[in-house]
């Protein structure tokens, strides 16, 4: 046994993925997904601003 074989073996490189040609349906689907994600992000930003639910937590009565 030589000293070079000790330790973890390096993983083999994965073959490069072939670039597939996208047809119109795939492009439309990706476009719709991006638009949905953008809309969700905007809604989350709007929901985070102000409002009675943003304070959250347990209200204390002030008694000691």
C-alpha atoms as a printed R data frame, in Angstrom:
   type eleno elety resid chain resno       x      y       z
1  ATOM     1    CA   UNK     A     1   0.000  0.000   0.000
2  ATOM     2    CA   UNK     A     2   1.419  3.353  -0.968
3  ATOM     3    CA   UNK     A     3   0.788  6.514   1.011
4  ATOM     4    CA   UNK     A     4  -0.989  8.149  -1.898
5  ATOM     5    CA   UNK     A     5  -4.022  5.878  -1.627
6  ATOM     6    CA   UNK     A     6  -4.937  6.865   1.926
7  ATOM     7    CA   UNK     A     7  -7.873  9.127   2.717
8  ATOM     8    CA   UNK     A     8 -10.954  9.925   0.730
9  ATOM     9    CA   UNK     A     9 -11.070  9.129  -2.971
10 ATOM    10    CA   UNK     A    10 -11.906 12.047  -5.231
11 ATOM    11    CA   UNK     A    11 -15.355 11.804  -6.809
12 ATOM    12    CA   UNK     A    12 -15.493 11.289 -10.545
13 ATOM    13    CA   UNK     A    13 -16.494 14.267 -12.608
14 ATOM    14    CA   UNK     A    14 -20.087 14.148 -13.751
15 ATOM    15    CA   UNK     A    15 -20.568 14.326 -17.518
16 ATOM    16    CA   UNK     A    16 -21.738 17.686 -18.809
17 ATOM    17    CA   UNK     A    17 -25.465 17.944 -19.335
18 ATOM    18    CA   UNK     A    18 -26.561 18.297 -22.917
19 ATOM    19    CA   UNK     A    19 -28.286 21.547 -23.669
20 ATOM    20    CA   UNK     A    20 -31.795 20.660 -24.757
21 ATOM    21    CA   UNK     A    21 -33.735 22.701 -27.234
22 ATOM    22    CA   UNK     A    22 -36.787 24.215 -25.593
23 ATOM    23    CA   UNK     A    23 -39.997 24.382 -27.553
24 ATOM    24    CA   UNK     A    24 -42.642 27.079 -27.202
25 ATOM    25    CA   UNK     A    25 -44.550 25.208 -24.473
26 ATOM    26    CA   UNK     A    26 -41.454 24.926 -22.283
27 ATOM    27    CA   UNK     A    27 -40.629 28.592 -22.757
28 ATOM    28    CA   UNK     A    28 -44.188 29.611 -21.884
29 ATOM    29    CA   UNK     A    29 -44.139 27.378 -18.801
30 ATOM    30    CA   UNK     A    30 -40.859 28.869 -17.569
31 ATOM    31    CA   UNK     A    31 -42.154 32.391 -18.212
32 ATOM    32    CA   UNK     A    32 -45.315 31.631 -16.202
33 ATOM    33    CA   UNK     A    33 -43.262 30.182 -13.323
34 ATOM    34    CA   UNK     A    34 -41.087 33.299 -13.190
35 ATOM    35    CA   UNK     A    35 -44.150 35.563 -13.223
36 ATOM    36    CA   UNK     A    36 -45.776 33.542 -10.409
37 ATOM    37    CA   UNK     A    37 -42.605 33.701  -8.319
38 ATOM    38    CA   UNK     A    38 -42.371 37.463  -8.844
39 ATOM    39    CA   UNK     A    39 -46.030 37.940  -7.870
40 ATOM    40    CA   UNK     A    40 -45.554 35.811  -4.735
41 ATOM    41    CA   UNK     A    41 -42.512 37.854  -3.752
42 ATOM    42    CA   UNK     A    42 -44.421 41.123  -4.178
43 ATOM    43    CA   UNK     A    43 -47.354 39.806  -2.133
44 ATOM    44    CA   UNK     A    44 -44.989 38.747   0.657
45 ATOM    45    CA   UNK     A    45 -43.412 42.207   0.657
46 ATOM    46    CA   UNK     A    46 -46.857 43.842   0.817
47 ATOM    47    CA   UNK     A    47 -48.002 41.533   3.622
48 ATOM    48    CA   UNK     A    48 -44.897 42.360   5.656
49 ATOM    49    CA   UNK     A    49 -45.665 46.089   5.751
50 ATOM    50    CA   UNK     A    50 -47.740 47.343   8.679
51 ATOM    51    CA   UNK     A    51 -51.064 45.862   9.630
52 ATOM    52    CA   UNK     A    52 -52.287 44.337  12.872
53 ATOM    53    CA   UNK     A    53 -50.719 40.948  12.213
54 ATOM    54    CA   UNK     A    54 -47.180 42.208  11.758
55 ATOM    55    CA   UNK     A    55 -46.750 43.096  15.463
56 ATOM    56    CA   UNK     A    56 -47.550 39.615  16.664
57 ATOM    57    CA   UNK     A    57 -46.519 38.143  19.976
58 ATOM    58    CA   UNK     A    58 -48.219 37.980  23.391
59 ATOM    59    CA   UNK     A    59 -49.708 41.198  24.693
60 ATOM    60    CA   UNK     A    60 -48.821 41.983  28.272
61 ATOM    61    CA   UNK     A    61 -51.364 43.487  30.621
62 ATOM    62    CA   UNK     A    62 -48.898 45.819  32.330
63 ATOM    63    CA   UNK     A    63 -49.442 44.354  35.817
64 ATOM    64    CA   UNK     A    64 -46.355 43.345  37.738
